[in-house]
């Protein structure tokens, strides 16, 4: 029994001496002249890692907020207007014999483009300036017939003098049947500045509101256009009466215009300004669009080579889809 007690006391004394030596050695390794605050503990390391994780998470979040710089817009135009810049004759009595202002029955636009940042980071994480490029802006519009009867006169003609043609021949041409039912297709490209505001990014407790953004823009572009007037011989003021002479000039003019492809092509500058409110990848917007188009007939042998100038106006209400980075 005495041996056991003696052995235990020796072991205890040895352990205490070893622990004291280790502690003394650790203390000797510390330069107490240095600032003790530079000594990193496990808690310091954990806190630093948590801070780094928080910063990375915040950066990733705001990168997501300012992503989606490509746009796809589907617009309803209410309405699309064609307003003649001058008095153009139609060869019929409707509207005093002059081309009226036309308003589309319906008009739809699909456009797509991308916003390019003018500075790498948003100002105060709230404002970002861009240069927008819209390589695809396509509009289809439909116009109903202006009057069911006497919309045009296939037998009516106008003279073009030699000074207008540049030669010594005076020739008669037929009037373009503007008053018929029409389909219009425009393709354009636009470029211009924009600015986006994210007013709620400072609200730390409401991160979902960080994605709510207001975009303002002004664009300028150029477009080409096709205007197709649908054949409707019943609307011809020269519609032959029962028993009409089929060999007469009037009847021949009626037949010629019945089968004629009434198609004009045009081009011109246009511009727009608008705004949209978006949340993440979806948004609603309004755009005012105006410009000019100069039209000329494809069939210059029948309708002549005159250019007809129109002012165009449309107000677009659109759904915007935001994608990309």
Secondary structure, 3 states (H helix, E strand, C coil): CHHHHHHHHHHHHHHHHHHHHHHHHHHHHCCCCCCHHHCCCHHHHHHHHHHHHHHHHHHHHHHHHCCCCEEEEEEEEEEEEEEECCCCECCCCHHHHECCCEECCEEEEEEEEEEEECCCCCECCCEEEEEEEEEEEEEEEEECCCCCCCCECCCCEEEECHHHHCCCCCEEEECCCCCCCEEEEEEEEEEEEEEEECCCCCCCCCHHHHHEEEEEEEEEEEEEEEEEECCCHHHECCCCCCCCCCCCHHHHHHHHHHHCCEEEEEEEEEEEEEEEEEECCEEEEEEEEEEEEEEEECCHHHHCCCCEEEEEEEEEEEEEEEECC
